Amino acid sequence: MPTREQVRRLLDTGIGYESAARRLSLHPGLAYLIATGVPADGGDTLTEEERSAPYMMGASQRLVNQPPQNPTTNDQVERWMRARATADFPMQAAARARAGEAGPVKRGAAQRSKSSSRKGKSE
């Protein structure tokens, strides 16, 4: 666990808590706690004097609640999907039997009645 002096030394170079935490392999909220002695999600529990102390920041809550990560790809999921598709013999047979061309569009009764009612209004 890094010491208060180690965290503060990095902050003194001008980098922020996020960068200091990354260099120390910490969560940014933990780097803030080590540097200040106050949890980053402290909210309104600090006095004005405490808030103006060195290494304190006004909006420290963001150090605790990092934005969610939503990767667009996941190798494990892609491997699972590939295995499922490979094992789906009926779907593979259906794909092989398909000509690859779309057939004519069939209009249902609801669509026919809508288009005929529109024709009557425009005439």
CORPEGI-V414270 format. One record per residue. RES is the residue in one letter. SS is DSSP state (H for helix, E for strand, L for the rest). Layout:
{{RES;SS} {RES;SS}}
This chain:
{{M;L} {P;L} {T;L} {R;H} {E;H} {Q;H} {V;H} {R;H} {R;H} {L;H} {L;H} {D;H} {T;L} {G;L} {I;L} {G;L} {Y;H} {E;H} {S;H} {A;H} {A;H} {R;H} {R;H} {L;L} {S;L} {L;L} {H;L} {P;H} {G;H} {L;H} {A;H} {Y;H} {L;H} {I;H} {A;H} {T;H} {G;L} {V;L} {P;L} {A;L} {D;L} {G;L} {G;H} {D;H} {T;H} {L;L} {T;L} {E;H} {E;H} {E;H} {R;H} {S;L} {A;L} {P;L} {Y;L} {M;L} {M;L} {G;L} {A;L} {S;L} {Q;H} {R;H} {L;H} {V;H} {N;L} {Q;L} {P;L} {P;L} {Q;L} {N;L} {P;L} {T;L} {T;L} {N;L} {D;H} {Q;H} {V;H} {E;H} {R;H} {W;H} {M;H} {R;H} {A;H} {R;H} {A;H} {T;H} {A;H} {D;L} {F;H} {P;H} {M;H} {Q;H} {A;H} {A;H} {A;H} {R;H} {A;H} {R;L} {A;L} {G;L} {E;L} {A;L} {G;L} {P;L} {V;L} {K;L} {R;L} {G;L} {A;H} {A;H} {Q;H} {R;H} {S;H} {K;H} {S;H} {S;H} {S;H} {R;H} {K;H} {G;H} {K;H} {S;H} {E;L}}
